[in-house]
Amino acid sequence: MGEQRASNRPSCPAETTLEFLGGKWRPMIIYWLLEGPMRFNELQRRLGAITHRTLAKTLREMEADGLVIRHDYVEIPPRVDYSLTPLGRSLEPILQAMEHWAQERQEASGKPSDW
């Protein structure tokens, strides 16, 4: 193993960004929430293979990081939706750049797109 850093702070700006986008599901959750507020089950349907437990945990983490807002309408039957905060929305250009990069790599490889 390499030498451990003296502090837990990121050493470069890209590392800070990756802390917010880290994990398999965060970028896709942000992608879908860029369309607007979404209820839990709709978000889970759009994400596909994510489990209820994983989505709930990831949304809680994203809420704690200031990326997502959980809005509880306090009605019967219960209704909750999720939306992006301004900080979460600020990641849109990064996701667009990632998409552009992936499309260029796909075109360069000559492989058909799965998108």
N, C-alpha and C positions, 0 to 999 in steps of 0.2 A: 504493500500500500504506500501511497505517497505521503508526503508530509502534510499534517493537518494545519489549517489556517488558524491564526491566533484569535480571529473573531469570526462570527457567523455571518457577517455582512458580505454581500456579493462583492466580488472584486472588479466586475465590469458591468456596464449598463445592460448588455445582453443577458447576463445572468439574472438581473433584476426582472427583466421581462419574462424570462423562462420560469421564474418562481410563480408568476401569475398564470402562465399558460401551461405549467407543468402538469403532467398526468394525461391519461388517454382521453378523458371526456371533457375537460375544461374548454378546449378550443371549439369542440362541437356544440357544447351548451351555449357558449357565447354566440356562435354562428346562428343558431336557431333563435336565440333571444334578440338578436339584432332585428328580427322581423317585428318584434313587439312583445308585450306581456303574454305569458303562456302559462296555462295550468300544468300541474305536475304530470298528469296522465298524458296530455298532448305532447309534452316535451319527451316523455319516455317513449311514446310511439314513434316520434320522429328520430330519436337516437337509435332505435332498434334494439341492439343486443344488450343494453345496459339493464342491470337488475334494479329493482325498486330500492333496495338497501344502498347500492352504490350511488344511484342518483341522489337519494336523500342526503347521504354523507357528503357528496361532492357539492351539492347546493348549499349545505350548511357551511362548509369550508369557504366557498366563494362568497357567501354572505358575510362571514367573519373577516374576509380579506377586503371587503368593500366593493366587490364586483357586481353583486346581485342584491336586489331588494325582494323580500318576501312580503306579500301583501295579503293579510288575512281579513276577509270581508265580514267575519263574525255573523254569519247567517246560517239558517238551516235549510237545506243540507249545507254542510261546511263547504266553503269555496276559498281557495288560496291560489294566487298566481305569483309568478316570478318575472322580474324585469331587470334590465341592466341599469346600473348606476352610471353616472357620467364617466367614472373610472373604467367601468366595464366597456362602455361604448368607445372609449378612447383606444381600445385594442383593435377596432375594426380595420384600420389601415394595415396593421401588422398581419391580421388574418388574410387580408386581400393580397399582400405581398407574398405570403406563404402559398396561397392558391396560384398566383401568377408563376412563382418559382416551380411549383409542382407541374403545372401545365407545360412549361418550357421543357422540363426534364422528360415528361411523357412524350412530347413532340420530338425531342432529340433522340429518344430511344426507338421511335417508330412503333411503339406498342399502342394498341387501341385503349382509349380511356374507359375506365369503369364508372366515371361520373355520369 
